[in-house]
């Protein structure tokens, strides 16, 4: 397949190209490319962003999580905030606030700078730190919630509502079963619960990831492996209902919770087959996307992993915005 180089305005060439994935120039470093490369940067350990590259560049926490999921290869760890010289570029991973170890990548050369966000979220996180946004000439941004509808409520309000519903379930004699992504969301939900005095039992796949979080120094509080016997005033955290292994046996009276930003849309809530759908997201919502652009102050913006109409939205606001893909 022929590679597509992006040229805009006065026809400068960008320091990246797209060929069934994004590659950084110089050095041909794959950024979250899902097929094996000589060198690949993995922004975080969700498998739609990872592959077993010959050499993986990532944070130490992402290395531990990716190793668990895809096995051994060569890992070149990049602690957050530390700059690595790589084939003519200066690469600096910056906290992305998405999941443990998630990182944006700032790539700098003498010609300019590019910030690749990967998946990210602004604001504080119980387990993923807080995103750090530098200024950059070019911004390549994930825009999952690039629709004005997805202006999510303040996170504090969402968490307060969630905890109140869990307490109500306990008072009804029910066991709250919390469905969340096995890596990332499940651990944040666990930390939210334990920080508020609620003990947690975890399905096996969730528990295995949580053990790595703990080994990496992320304290999740009092949690344990679910052994088929629910305990009084314990919540159970498991995979989304759409995924294999989500079933929790042994619970007589359960109330199911789905934890997803998509649940903000009532038209989508029914698909989760849960009594409660809580719009807790680990992606930037619409307002945070606009805030990102304001803080980074880029000359050009490339959007990916979201609605293409977000590009039109940005252009109407006077930005040089383009769809990448």
N, C-alpha and C positions, 0 to 999 in steps of 0.2 A: 504494500500500500504506500502511495506517495505521501510524504510528510507535508503537513500544511504549516507554513510560516505565517504569522500574523503581522500584517503591516497596516498602519493606521496613520491618519493625518498626513504628515510629510513623508510618509512611507519609511519610517525607521523600522528596523528589524528588532523584535523583542528578543530577550535572552532566554526564550523557551519555545518549544514547539509541541504540537499535539499529534500523536500517532497512536490512536486507541489508548490514550493515556498521556499525561503531561510529563515532559522532559525538560530539564534545566540545561541551558547552555551558558558557558562552556562546560564540558565534562559529561554531558549526556546522562545526567542523574535522573532516574525515574522518580516521580513524586506520586506515591500511593498507586503505582501501576500494578495491576493485578496479575501480570505474567512475569516470569523470571527474567531478571536483568543482571548485568554484571554488578551494577551499583543501584540500590534502590532506597530512597528515604521512605520510611513508614511513619506517618504522623501519629497513628494510634493503633491499638491492637484489634479493632473490629475487622473481620475478615474481608469485608468489601473494600478494604484499603491495603491489604497485605498480600505478599507473595514470598516464597522462599528464594530470595535473590542470592546471588553468589556472595555479595556483601550487603548487609542491611545497615543503614544508618538510622539511628533512632535514639530516644532517651533510654536510660537504664531501666526504667519501669516498663516502658513499652517492650524492651528486649525480653524482660522476664515473662511478660504476658504472651508475646508472640512466640517465644520458645515453647511455652506450654501448648500453644495451639497448632503450630506448624513444625516444631522440632528444631534440631540443630542446624545452624549454618554459621557463617562468619558474621558476628555482630560488632559493629563499630559504634560504641555508645557515645552519645552527645548529651551531656548534662545541660539542663536548661540554663540559658544565658551565657554559655561558653561558646566561643567562636572557633570553628574548624576551617582550616584552609583546605579547599578541595578543588583541584584541577582548574585553578584560575578564579574561583569564587570564594568568598568568605561567607560561611554558612553559620547562622546562629539560630538554634531552636528556642522558641519562646512559648511560655505556657498558653494553652488553648482553652482550658476550663471545660473540656468535653468529658474525658474519662481520665483515670490515673495515667500519668505519663504522656498524655496527649500534647502535641506541640505544633505550633505554627513554624514555618521556616522562613527566615529572612535571608535572602541571598544578595550579596553585594559584590559588585565589580567596580572598576574605575569608571565604567560607563553609566552606572546607576544601580538601583535596588529594586528587588521584587519581594513582596510579602505573599507567601502562599499560606492560606489559613488552615487548610484541611477542615475537618469538622470542629466547630468551636462554639463557645457560648460566653457571653460577657456576664459579669457579676460573680458573686461568691458561690463556691461549691463546697459541699461537705467533704468531698473526696478528691476533687480534681484541681484544686487551687483556683486562682483567678487569672483570666486571660490578660496578657500583656500586649498592647498594641503600639508598635513603633510607627514612625512616619516612613513612607516608601514611595518611590516613583510610580510603581505599578502594583496593583492589588489584584491577586487571583483569589477570589472568595467563594466559599461554599454558601449557597443561599437557599437552603431547604425550605425555609419559611418566608420566601420572598413574595408574599402576598399580604396586603394590608389587613386581611381578615385575621391573620395570625399575630395579632398584638396580644400576647399572653398576659394574664394578670400578674401582679407582683408575686415573686416566688414566695415571699413570706406568707402571703394570703393563701396561696395554693397549699403550702405545707401545713398551715394552721387548719385549713379545711380537711386535709387528709388525716391529720392526727385526731380531729374531732370525730370523723367518720369511723376511724379505727376504734376509738373509745366507745362509740355508740354500738359497734358490733360486739365488743366485749360485754357491754351491759345487756345485750340481747342474748348472751350466751353463745355467740358465734365465734368461730376462729377466722380472723382476717387472712385471706390468702392473697398475697400481693404478686401480681404478674409484671415482670420487668425484664428488660434485656439482661441476659446472663452476665455480661461483662459491662460494668459501668453503672447503669441505672440500678441494678439490683444491689450493688454495694452502696450507692448513695442512699437508696431507700433504707437499707439496713442501718446506716449511720444516723439517718434522721430519726428512725424509730428508737434506736438504743440511746441516743442523746436525750430522748424524752422519756426514758425509763421503761421502754417496752422491749422485752427480750425477743430474740428472733431465732427461728429455726429455718434452715436453708436447704433447698433441694440440692442434690449431689453436685450438679454442674455449677450451680451458683457458689456452693461451698468451696469447690476447688479453686475458683477464681478468687474468692475472698481470702483464701489462705495465701495467695500470692500478694494480694494487697497488704495483708498483715506483714508478710516477710519484707515487703518494700517500705515498711514503716508507716502505713496508713491504718490507724487504729479504728476498727469498725465497732468497737464496743462488745457487748455480750451477745454472741451468736454461736450457734452450734449446728451440726448436721441433723437434718430431719430423718428420724429412723422409723417413720411410720406410726409414731405415737405422738399426737399433738399434746402440748402441755398447756395448762391453764394460763391465760393472759400472755400467751406467746403468739406473735404473728409468724406466718410462714411465707418466705420469699421464694418464688420459683420463676420459671421462664414464662414468656407470653403464651397465651392459650393457643396461638397459631403454631407454636414450635413443639417438636417432639420432646418428650420428657417433662412437659409442664404439669402433668397430672400429679395430684397429691392424694394418696390413698390414706384411709384411716380417719378422715375427718367426717364427723356425723353432721354437724351444722356449720356450714361455711358461708362467708361472704367474700366475693371475689372483687379485687381491685385491679384495674389496668392503669399503668403509669406511662403516659405518652402525651406529648404535645399535640399530636393529631386529635386527641380526645377533646380539644377545645371546639372542634367542629361537631355539633350535634348529629349531623348527617352521617358521620363516620363512627360515632360512639357505639352503635349497635353491633358493629362487626367484632368488637372485642369480647362479647359474650360475658360481661361482668356487670355486677350490680352497680359498681362505681367506676367511673372513668375520670382520672385525675390528670390535668394538663401539666404534668411535670416534665419539662423538656431539658435535654442536654445539648440542644442546638440553639443558636441565636434566633430570636424571633424577629419580626419585621422591623420593629423599632431599633433593636440591637444591630441589625444589618446597616441601617442608616447611620447609627452612631459610630459603627466601625469605619465607614467611609469618612465621616467627619474627623475622626481621630487620626486615621492613617494619611488623609489628605493626598490621595494619589492623583497623578496626572491621567492615568488610564485604569480602567477596571475591567476585569474579565470574570464572568460569573459561571458557576458550574453547580451541578447537583441541586437544582431547584427549578422553578418555573421560568421559562424563557421570557415571559412577559415582564419579569423583574428588570430586564435590560431596558425595555421600553420605558418603564417607570423611571429608571435612573436617568435615561436620556432626557425625559421630560423635565427633570430637575437640573439639567445642564451638565451632566457628567458624560465623559467619554467612556461609554460602557459597551461591552461586547459579550456575546455568548461564546463560551468555550466548549467545543465538542462537535 
